[in-house]
Amino acid sequence: MQGSTILFSEMTPQPAWEAEFNDWYDTEHIPLRMACPGFASAQRYRATASASYLAVYEMGNAGDLRTPEYSKVKGQPSEQTRRMLGGVAGFTRYICNQVGVLRGRQAPPDPFSAPLLFAVFFEVPVARRSAFGEWYDRDHLPRLLDCPDWWMARRFEVVDGDPGRWTHLTVHYLGDRAALESPERAAARASAARLAMAGEPWFRPEYVTFSKLGERQRGVAAGAAR
């Protein structure tokens, strides 16, 4: 179900055909990808503050996006797929390799089932990436994960992206939106290490919250693992 690489992709359909868009995504777009080698699972979400939809695909590695099977899916779209993708707005597509994962002590057995996904994007200069990772892993995440509703956090490096600004992505799995207003998050944001990092001119993260939509679809790689 989990992979070491994710494809993180957003798009916003036109309101007039939103229902058709959701049906197409669930019954054609994702299933075709789940039949490709290396794809373990996919979960859909909807942004809480906009009409954007997100899909997070779990894969073994970025090479799974270069197989003949996936190339055929991408290169030979159906008429409906061409119409759907030709009419969406706000399209983003990030390929990310996982560099770390931490689970909260009070997280449930399957934190991937979290009802909320909190995504944080960073553009980190090369010279500051080591210090950034050390702060995040040793100071920031442990403080956040003290919150009972902060189930899991996964850190990624962005290896390819459209638009191409971001270099790092952290995906947080939350049991309740109250985690974002929790004392634990306030403490994490007020730590001396975080204040020092936030004072650097490049530190301009972007935050997006998503609600889980539907059930996770499993791919052929998940079946092989069983």
C-alpha positions as CSV (number, residue, x, y, z in Angstrom):
1,M,0.0,0.0,0.0
2,Q,2.9,2.4,0.8
3,G,5.7,3.1,-1.6
4,S,9.0,5.0,-1.3
5,T,7.9,7.4,-4.1
6,I,4.6,9.3,-4.5
7,L,3.0,11.1,-7.3
8,F,1.1,14.1,-5.8
9,S,-1.3,15.6,-8.3
10,E,-4.0,18.3,-8.0
11,M,-6.6,19.5,-10.5
12,T,-9.8,21.5,-10.4
13,P,-12.7,20.5,-12.6
14,Q,-15.3,22.9,-13.9
15,P,-18.4,22.9,-11.6
16,A,-20.7,21.9,-14.5
17,W,-19.1,18.5,-14.9
18,E,-17.7,17.9,-11.4
19,A,-19.8,14.8,-10.9
20,E,-18.6,13.3,-14.2
21,F,-15.1,14.2,-13.3
22,N,-15.3,12.3,-10.0
23,D,-16.9,9.2,-11.6
24,W,-14.2,9.2,-14.3
25,Y,-11.4,9.6,-11.8
26,D,-12.7,6.7,-9.7
27,T,-13.6,4.3,-12.4
28,E,-11.1,5.0,-15.2
29,H,-8.2,7.3,-14.3
30,I,-7.0,5.6,-11.1
31,P,-7.9,2.0,-12.1
32,L,-5.8,2.2,-15.3
33,R,-2.8,3.3,-13.2
34,M,-3.4,0.7,-10.5
35,A,-2.9,-2.0,-13.2
36,C,0.6,-0.7,-14.0
37,P,3.7,-2.3,-12.5
38,G,5.0,-0.6,-9.4
39,F,1.8,1.2,-8.4
40,A,0.8,0.1,-4.9
41,S,-2.2,2.3,-4.1
42,A,-3.9,5.6,-4.6
43,Q,-6.0,7.8,-2.4
44,R,-8.1,10.8,-3.4
45,Y,-8.7,14.0,-1.4
46,R,-10.5,17.3,-1.8
47,A,-9.0,20.7,-0.6
48,T,-10.9,22.1,2.4
49,A,-10.5,25.7,1.2
50,S,-11.0,25.4,-2.6
51,A,-12.5,23.2,-5.3
52,S,-9.2,21.4,-6.0
53,Y,-9.0,17.6,-5.9
54,L,-5.8,15.7,-5.0
55,A,-4.7,12.2,-5.8
56,V,-1.7,10.7,-4.0
57,Y,-0.2,7.6,-5.8
58,E,2.1,5.3,-3.9
59,M,4.9,3.7,-6.0
60,G,8.1,1.7,-5.5
61,N,10.3,4.3,-7.2
62,A,10.2,7.0,-9.8
63,G,11.1,4.6,-12.6
64,D,7.6,3.1,-12.3
65,L,6.4,6.2,-14.3
66,R,8.6,5.1,-17.2
67,T,7.4,1.6,-17.8
68,P,5.8,0.6,-21.1
69,E,2.5,0.0,-19.4
70,Y,2.4,3.4,-17.9
71,S,3.6,5.1,-21.1
72,K,0.7,3.4,-22.9
73,V,-1.8,4.7,-20.3
74,K,-0.4,8.2,-20.7
75,G,0.1,8.2,-24.4
76,Q,-3.2,6.5,-25.5
77,P,-5.9,8.3,-23.4
78,S,-9.6,7.7,-24.0
79,E,-11.8,10.5,-25.5
80,Q,-13.2,11.1,-22.1
81,T,-9.8,11.4,-20.5
82,R,-8.7,13.9,-23.2
83,R,-11.8,15.9,-22.5
84,M,-11.5,15.8,-18.7
85,L,-7.8,16.7,-18.6
86,G,-8.2,19.3,-21.3
87,G,-10.7,21.2,-19.1
88,V,-9.2,21.2,-15.7
89,A,-7.5,24.2,-14.0
90,G,-4.9,24.4,-11.2
91,F,-3.0,21.4,-12.4
92,T,0.0,20.3,-10.4
93,R,2.1,17.2,-10.6
94,Y,5.0,16.4,-8.2
95,I,7.1,13.2,-8.1
96,C,8.6,12.9,-4.7
97,N,11.0,10.4,-3.0
98,Q,10.4,9.7,0.7
99,V,13.4,10.7,2.9
100,G,11.8,10.1,6.3
101,V,8.7,9.0,8.2
102,L,7.6,9.3,11.8
103,R,4.5,8.1,13.5
104,G,2.8,9.5,16.6
105,R,2.8,7.4,19.7
106,Q,-1.0,7.5,19.8
107,A,-1.6,6.9,16.1
108,P,-3.9,4.1,15.1
109,P,-2.5,1.0,13.3
110,D,-3.3,2.4,9.9
111,P,-2.5,6.2,9.9
112,F,-2.9,6.2,6.1
113,S,-6.7,6.1,6.8
114,A,-6.5,9.6,8.3
115,P,-9.4,11.8,7.4
116,L,-7.2,14.8,6.8
117,L,-4.0,15.4,4.8
118,F,-2.0,18.5,5.6
119,A,0.6,19.2,2.9
120,V,3.5,21.7,3.4
121,F,5.7,22.7,0.5
122,F,9.2,24.2,0.8
123,E,11.7,25.7,-1.5
124,V,15.0,25.1,0.3
125,P,18.4,26.3,-1.0
126,V,20.9,23.6,-1.6
127,A,23.2,25.1,1.1
128,R,20.5,24.9,3.7
129,R,19.0,21.5,3.0
130,S,21.1,19.6,5.6
131,A,20.2,22.0,8.4
132,F,16.6,22.1,7.3
133,G,16.3,18.3,7.5
134,E,18.0,18.2,10.9
135,W,15.6,20.8,12.3
136,Y,12.6,19.1,10.8
137,D,13.5,15.6,12.0
138,R,14.9,16.4,15.4
139,D,12.9,19.4,16.6
140,H,9.8,20.1,14.5
141,L,8.2,16.7,13.9
142,P,8.7,15.3,17.4
143,R,6.9,18.2,18.8
144,L,4.0,17.9,16.4
145,L,3.7,14.2,16.9
146,D,3.1,14.7,20.6
147,C,-0.4,15.8,19.6
148,P,-2.8,12.7,19.7
149,D,-4.4,13.7,16.5
150,W,-1.1,14.1,14.6
151,W,-0.9,10.5,13.4
152,M,2.1,10.5,11.0
153,A,4.4,12.7,9.0
154,R,6.3,11.8,5.9
155,R,9.1,13.9,4.4
156,F,9.8,14.0,0.7
157,E,12.3,15.5,-1.7
158,V,10.7,16.7,-4.9
159,V,12.5,15.1,-7.8
160,D,10.3,16.6,-10.6
161,G,7.4,19.0,-10.4
162,D,5.0,21.1,-12.4
163,P,5.0,24.0,-11.5
164,G,8.7,23.5,-10.6
165,R,9.3,25.8,-7.7
166,W,9.2,23.4,-4.7
167,T,12.1,21.2,-3.5
168,H,10.6,19.5,-0.4
169,L,7.2,18.3,0.7
170,T,5.9,17.1,4.0
171,V,2.7,15.2,4.2
172,H,1.0,15.1,7.6
173,Y,-1.8,12.6,8.4
174,L,-4.2,14.1,10.9
175,G,-7.0,12.4,12.9
176,D,-8.8,15.7,13.4
177,R,-8.5,19.3,12.2
178,A,-8.1,20.4,15.8
179,A,-4.5,19.2,15.5
180,L,-3.7,22.4,13.5
181,E,-4.8,24.5,16.5
182,S,-3.3,22.3,19.1
183,P,-0.9,23.4,21.9
184,E,1.6,20.9,20.5
185,R,1.6,22.7,17.1
186,A,1.9,26.1,18.8
187,A,4.9,24.8,20.7
188,A,6.5,23.4,17.5
189,R,6.1,26.8,15.8
190,A,7.4,28.7,18.7
191,S,10.6,26.7,19.3
192,A,13.9,28.5,19.1
193,A,15.1,26.3,16.2
194,R,11.9,27.0,14.2
195,L,12.0,30.7,14.8
196,A,15.6,30.8,13.6
197,M,14.8,28.8,10.5
198,A,11.7,31.0,9.8
199,G,13.9,34.1,10.0
200,E,15.8,33.1,6.9
201,P,14.7,34.8,3.7
202,W,14.0,31.6,1.7
203,F,11.6,30.2,4.4
204,R,8.2,30.7,2.7
205,P,6.3,27.4,3.1
206,E,2.9,26.9,1.5
207,Y,0.2,25.0,3.4
208,V,-2.8,23.1,2.0
209,T,-5.3,20.9,3.9
210,F,-7.3,18.2,2.2
211,S,-10.2,15.9,3.3
212,K,-10.1,12.2,2.5
213,L,-12.4,11.3,-0.4
214,G,-13.6,7.7,-0.9
215,E,-11.6,4.6,-0.2
216,R,-8.0,3.8,-1.1
217,Q,-7.6,1.9,-4.3
218,R,-4.9,-0.8,-4.3
219,G,-2.5,-1.5,-7.2
220,V,-0.8,-4.6,-8.6
221,A,2.3,-3.8,-6.5
222,A,0.2,-4.1,-3.4
223,G,-1.1,-7.5,-4.5
224,A,2.4,-8.7,-5.2
225,A,3.5,-7.8,-1.7
226,R,0.8,-10.0,-0.2
